[in-house]
């Protein structure tokens, strides 16, 4: 298998792709038998796999170093030509849904592929090509801006990742100091962050109006490919979190304040659950530490991780110009995922590495599918793949942490899992309000966020007037700029991941078998049906999020 660093790159010829993929689409539309329809669709696979692989390679190198002129130019080309590609995929989806052989093809593709094509087609038209290009340009501006934010300390410039390791320092004065340095660094970019987001909101609003949507919120749901639920179900889910989870998390932080002996728990104290040092990983690179974890978790994870490591399909270092964040993308031509993270050895970074490896396992297990559509799934399901993996690695965390620190990490993880739910709900409501009211000024958006913090995160208190206290915490969240309405998928997935954790405690074999079912069935069915096949309860069922929240709190009370 080829090493990632040796994978060749060649910018696609869009004219040739349009001819080749267009021929497959025309053949599918003209097919007068199931067999002809099947192989017409198969003929469209080669250009799709080539384009997707080149786009993934380009994104990887561009996000590794946003200052590299070659990859910046290549990514700009993808931004400029993406409307042409989207038009091709829309045509393919229309041909799929028009074929009289849909029922036979569903056996190979899954019914969800057709429903997904129907929904996403509503969110595209050549009429919005200019807006899509503008959206991509602004998104790239955000990536470059956030990837180059640095802070000066003792005459030296540090990346935010390098400073992040101090955020859970046992010394309160250090946490406060480095927190201020980080916020001041963000403050230098505040005006640009306002401008970029304001322009993104307005360009997305124009797209929605051109396509007949009353709000970009509705268009955003279509772009996400949501087929089994809408904004009403999501709003009800958010209300359950606000009324059922926020109060117990507030009580959790109040107990933390008492345990630490503080009069006030400030924002820079939230990550420190106990007096003394937080969990520190063993010596060694994170990818080496996880060799033993995935080697023992299951035969599937062992083979997958060995291939990932052997071929070097990952980039985990932190350096100037590299964007903040993490992702796992699939290279169809090489049947391998690529894992990206700005790793800093913090507990959050360890959790994120396990998370992205969960995404990668799904891609790896589906690599033999004959159609790329069958390798993919909706983001609400994909985030269960990753967030459940965060918990599945628990029994082997002594490979990553000294034994004395495993309990500390597990407490951190469970606490972050439950306290994340209100934050994620706030992010989703923020976006809904912003896109339903696109003429809000930048200052009004800051006020909106401050109000949501008071409702969903009433424990949060700021000691200083800075970037965060001004209502700008959301500007650090990449998804809000680049992938609107994605974030609630993490909240839905966290609810399911917690179910997996509690099942895993009771019966590991049963939990892992259910997880493999989820991985293999994802992309074929709706969100709720896939959960049912795996034996999970839907987060939309009243009471489910409250029950998993209560189980999480029982763990924290027992171990706090």
N, C-alpha and C positions, 0 to 999 in steps of 0.2 A: 504494500500500500504506500502511496506517495506521501511525503511529508507536506504539511501545509505550506511551509516556506518555499517548496518547490512547485507548487501548483501554478501552472501558467495562466496568464490573464491576457485576454484579447477583447478589446471593446467590441460589443456586438454590432453587426451591420443591420440597422433597423429596417432598411428597405428589403434586405434579404429575409429577415425574420417575418416581415409582413407577407412576403410572397409565400414562404414555406408554411407558416402557420395558417395563413389565409387559405391555402390549398387544402389543408386538413379540415378547416371549418366548412369550406364549400363541399367537400366530399361527404362530410357528416350530414350536411343539410340535404344532399341529394341521395343519400343511402336508401336503398329499397329492401334492405334486409338487416337483421340484427348484426350479422357477421360483418357486413360492410360498415355499419355504424361503429362497431367496436374497433375495427382496424383503422378507420378514418380518424377516430379519436386517438388511437395509438400513434398515428403518424404526426399528430400535433405534439407529442411528448418530447421529441428531440429538441425542437427550437425552444420549448418552454424550459426544459432542464438546462439547456445551455445559457439562456438569458438569466434564469434565476441563480445559477452558479456564479456567473460573472458579476451579477449585482451583489451577491453576498461577499465575494472576494473584495470587490471595490469598497463596500461599506466597512468591512473589517479593517482594511488598511487606512481608510479615511478616518475612522473613529480611533484607531491606534495613534494617529498623529494628524490632527486637523490642520497642522501647519505645513504638511507635505504638499507642495504645489501640484505634483503629478496626480495624486489621488484626489485632491480637491477638484481639479479640472475634470477628472473622470466621473466623480460623483455629481458634478454639475451637469455633465452630459446625461446621466441617468435621470436627474431631475427634469431636464429639458425635454427628454423624449418619453418620460413615463406616461404622459397622456396618450401617446400613440400605443404604448404597450397595454395600458388599461382598456383602450378601445378594442384591441384585439381580444383580450380576455372577456370583455363584455359580449362581443360577437360570439365567442365560443360558448359562453353560458346561454346565450339566446338560442343558439343552434342545439345545444343539449336539451333545453326545455321544450324545443319544438319537435324533436324527433319522436316518431311514433313508437320507438323502441326503448322508451324511457324505463319501463318496468324491467326489461331484461338488463339494461345497463345499470340499474340500481343494485342489482346483485353484485356487481363488480365495483361500483363507486360508492354505494350507500345513498339512501334517499336524501340525506342532508346535503350532499353535494349539489343537488338540483335546487333545493330550497335556498341554499346559500347563494347560488347563482342568481336566482330570482330577486332576492333582497338586495344584493350588492349592485345589480344592474340598475336599480332605482337611484343609486347614488353616483351614477356616472353618465356623462354625455360629452361628446366632442365640444359642446358649447361652453364647457367649463375648463377647457384645456389651458387657457391663459391663467385662470385662477389656480389650477393645480400646480402649474409651474411656479407661480408666485408663492404658494404655500410651501413648496419644497425649498425655495430659495430662503424664505424666512426661517424655516426649520433648521436649515444648515447654518444660518447666522446664529441661532440659539446654541447649536452644538459647539460652534467655534468659540463663541463668547464664554460659555460655561466651562469649556475645556481648558481655557487659558486664564481663568481666574486664579491668581496667586496672592500670597500675603507675605509681607516682609517681617522678618524677625531677626534681631541682632545682625542686621546688615545683609541677610541672606533671604532669597525668595523661596518660598515653599508652596507646593501644590496643596489644594484643600485636602487631598487624601493623606498627605504627610502630616498635616495638622490634625486630621481626624483622630489619630491614635491617642491624642491627649484628651478627647472628650469624655472618656470614662476614667480619667486619672483619679486616684484615691485622694488626691490633694484638691480640696475645693477651690482654693485660690487659683490653682493652675487651670482647673476647668473653666473658671470664670474668665481668666486672662485669655486663654486660647479660644474660648467661645467668642469673646469680643473681637479678637484678631480675625477670626473667620467671618464674622458678621460685617466687619468693616470692609473686608475684601469684597464681599457680595455688594455692599452699599455702593462701592465704586462703579458697579455695573447696573445699578438700579434703574437709571434713566433709560438705558438701552433695553433692559428687560421689559420695562413698561412699553416702549415703542414697538418692540418686536411682537409682543403679545397683542397689543392693540391692533396692529396691522393683520395679524393672524385671525383675530376674531372677525374683523370686517371682511377679509377675503373669504372666509368660510361662510359668513352670512350671505355674501353675494352668490356663492355657489348654491347654497340652499334655495335662495329665491329663484335663481335661474331654473332649478330643477322642480320647482313647484312645492317645496316644503315651506311650512310656516316658520320654522326655526331650524337652525343647524343641529339642534339637539336631535330632532327626528332623522335628519340626514346622517348624523353621526352614528345612530343606532344601526342604520342600514350599512354604513361603511364597516361597522364591526361585524356584520353578518349575523345579527341576532334574529332568530327565527321563532323562538318559543315564548318570548316574553318582551314586554315593552317598558316604557317609562313609568307606567302606573305600578307595575309589580316591583320595579326597582325603588320607587318612592316609598312603597309600603315596607320594603326590606330596610330601607334607611331609617324609617320611623321605629322599627323594632330595635335597631341598634341604639338609636338615641334614647329610647325609653327603657330598654332592658340591659344594655351593655355599658353605656356611658356612666350611669350611677355606680356600678360595681367597680369600674376602672378608677373612678374618682376616689372611691373608698380605698382602693389598693394603693394609690399614690399618697393618700393621707396616712396610711399605716407606714409607708416607706418614710415619710417625713418624720413620724414619731420614732421609728427605728433608728434613723440617722441622727436624731436629736436636733433637728432644725426647726426654727420658728416658722420659716417659709421654705417651701420646696420650689426653687427657681427652675427655669427651663433647662439650665445647664446641669441640674442635679438629677433629672429624670432617668438618665441611663445608669445611675449608680444605685443599685438596690441595697447594698450592704456596705458597712464601713470596711475599709481595707481595700486591697487590690482586687480588681475584677479578674475574670479568667484570662490566662495567657497561654497561647498555643505552645506546643512543643517546638523545639528548634527544627528548622527545615522548611522547604517550600510547601505551600498548601497542597499542591498537586501530589507531592510525595507522601504527605501525611494521610491523604485520602486513599492511597493504594490499599491499605489494610481494611479501610471501611468498605469500599465497594468490592474488594476481593472476597469479603465474608458475607456481605448482605445477601447475595443470591448469585446463581450461575449467570443470569442475564446481566446483572450489573458488573460482574467480574469481567466478562468478555468485552462488554461495551467499554469499560473504563481502560482496560488494557489497550484496546485499539486507539482510543482517544489519546492516551499518553504516548503510545508508540509512534503515532503519526504527528503528534504535536499540533492538534487542531484546537488550540486555545491560546489566549494572550491574557495574562493576569497582572502584569506589572503596572506600576503607577509612574507616570512621567508627565512632564509639561506637554500640553497639546493633546493628550489623550482625554477623551470625554469622560465625564463622571457617569457611572452607571454599569449595567451588566445586561447581557443578552445571550441567547443561544439561537443561532441561525443554521439552516440546513443547506448543504451543498449537494443537490440532487445528482450531479455527475459523478460524485465520489462517494455517495451514500454515507456521508458523515456529517455530524453537527460540528459547528465551530462555537466555542465558548469564550466569551469576552467578559472581563471584569477588571475594575480598578481596585485590586485587592490591597488591603492595608493591615491585615492580621487582627483587626477588631472582631469581636463576636458577631457583629452584623455582617462583616465580610465573609466570615466562615459560613454563616447561614446562607448568604447569597451564593456562595460557591456550590453548596449542596443543592440549592434551588435551581441554578442553571444546569447542573448535572441531571436533574430530573427532567427538564425540557429535552436535554440531549438524549436521554434514554428513550424517550418517546420517539424521537426522530430515528434513532438507531434501530429500534424494534420494528418500525414501519418501512425500513429502507428497501425491503423486497417488493413493495407494492408496485404493480405495473403502471399506475397512474399517480402523478404528483398530487392530484386532488385527494387521493386516499391516504397520502402521507401527512396531510394537514388536518387541523381541527380548529374549532372556534377558540378564541382566547380564554373564555371562561373555563373551558375544559383544560386547556393547556396549562393554565395556572394551577389547577389541581395537581397535574403531573409534577410540577416543580415544588409547590408548597408542601405537598405530602412527603416528597423526598426529604425535605428539611427535617421531618420527624422520623422517617424511617431509619435515618443514620444514627439515632440516639444510642442504641445498644453498643455501638462501636466508637463512641466519641473519645474513649480513652486512647485511641490511636492518634487523636488530634490534640487533646489536652492531657496534662498530668491528671491522675485520678482525683486529686484534691480539688481540681477546677471543673470537673465534669458537672457536678451539681450546680455550680455557679452558672455555667453556660446554659444548662437546661432551664434554670429559673429565668435567666435573661430571655431565652427563646420563648418560653410560654408567656411571660409577661409581655413581650413585644408582640406576640401573636394576638393576644386579647386586646391590648391597647391600640393595636393597629386598626381594628374594626371601626371605631369612631372617626379616626383620621381619614381612612379610606372613604367612609360615607360622606365626610365633609368635602373631600376633593370632588366627589361625584356631584353633590348638590351645588358646589361652587360653579362647576362647569355648566350645569343645567341652567342656573340663574344667569350666568354670563352670556350664554348663547341664546337664551330666551329674551334677553335684554341687551342686545349688542351695542347699544349706544351709551352704556355705562362708561364713565370716564375712568382712566387709570386710578384716580383717587377713590372713586366709588367702588372699584373692585377691591381695593385694599380694605375699605370699610366693610364690604361684604364678607371678606375672609375673616376679619376680626369678629364679626357677629357669629359666624359659623364656629369659630374657635370657642367662643363663650358657650355655645349650645352643645357642641359635641365633645369639647375638651376643656371643661370648666376648671380643671386643676392647673392648667398652664398659666404660669406667671412669669413676667419678664422683669428683671431687676433694672435693666438699662434701656434707654431709648436707642434702639438700633434697628437693623434690617428686619429682624423678626417681629419686634414689637410694633412696627409700622404696618403689619398685616401683609408681609411679603414672604412668609414661609412657603407658600405655594409656588413661588418663582424658582425654588430649588428643585421642584418636581418635574423632571424631564417630560413625563407623559402628558402633562397639562399643555405643554407647547407642541409636542410632536405627535402624540397619539390620543386625541381627545376622546373621552368616554371609554377608554380602556380600563381605567383604574378601578372601577367597581368590580371588574372581573377578579381582581386580587381579593376583594372582600368576600365575594361569593366563594372563591376557591379556599380562602382561609377557613371558612365555616366547614367545608368538606374535608380539608386537611386535618382539622382537629378531630373530626369523626374517625379518620384513618388512624390517628395517633391513639385514640382510646380503644379502638378495635385491635390495634397492634399490641397494646399492653395485655389484652385478654387472650389473643390468639394470633401469633405472628403469621403462621402459614395461611390462615384464612384472610388476614388483612393483605398480605402480599399477593395472594391469588386474585383478590378483588381488584387490587391496584393494576395488575397485569391485564385484567379484563378491561378496566377503564382505559388503559393505554391503547389496547388493540381495537376497542370499539369506538374510540373518539374519532370524530369526523364522519361517521356513518349515520349517526342519529342526532336528534335534538339534545339539548342540554339535560333536560329532565329525564328523557328516556335512557340516555347513557348512564346517568346516576343510578337509575332503577336497575339497569342490567348489572351494575357493579355492587348493588346492595346498599347504596348511600341514600340518605334523605335529602330532598331538595332544600336549599336555603330559603326558598320562597314559601315553604310550608310553615304556617304560623307556629311559633314556639321552638323551631329547630335551633335558630341562632342563640336563643336564650338558654337552651339546654346545654349546648356545647360550651357556652360561656360560663355556665355554672360549674361544669366539670373542670374547666380551666382554672376557675377561681378556687376550687377545692384543692387542686394541686398546689397552687401558689400559697394558700393559707397553711397547708401542711408543711411546705418547705420554706416558708418565709420567716 
